[in-house]
Amino acid sequence: EEEKRATAMGFYQAVYGIGMTLGPILVGRIINNGGYPKAFGTVGAIMATAALLSLVVINKVDNRK
């Protein structure tokens, strides 16, 4: 539906904007405190969590139809 698509795109843009603003700041702090391996591990864990949550949300949306 058109209204839901607009809401989804707005949410995506909000999350993207927050990530682009806070991501470099947080990763910079992680690198200063723990080095590059800790930064890559943290980013990898966040990406894996996001991927799993995306699969759960997609399955819930598909099951509503």
TAFEN-V691348 format. One record per pair of residues at least 24 apart in sequence whose C-alpha atoms are under 10 Angstrom apart, sorted by the first residue. I is the first residue (numbers start at 0). J is the second residue. If there is no record, write none. Layout:
I;J  I;J
//
This chain:
none
//
